[in-house]
Amino acid sequence: MIEGVPSGHRVACHFAEDIRSGRLQPHRVEAEAVEEDVLAPGAVPELPGSVTEILGR
């Protein structure tokens, strides 16, 4: 059983079996600073990504 998931609900996740068996456990992860420009040129589309962007709002 996964905390927060209702009884009888099946989880479709490639980690579900590891979570259920206890192989994966919650653990602390420290934030890591990265360079501001981490994406290669062209990785972000130049076209609008939403209706709001299209309308300029």
WODATA-V334974 format. One record per backbone hydrogen bond with DSSP energy under -1.0 kcal/mol. NH is the residue of the N-H (numbers start at 1). CO is the residue of the C=O. Records with the same first field share a line. If there is no record, write none. Layout:
NH->CO, CO
This chain:
5->2
9->6
16->13
19->15
20->16
21->17
23->18
24->18
38->36
43->40
54->50
55->51
57->52
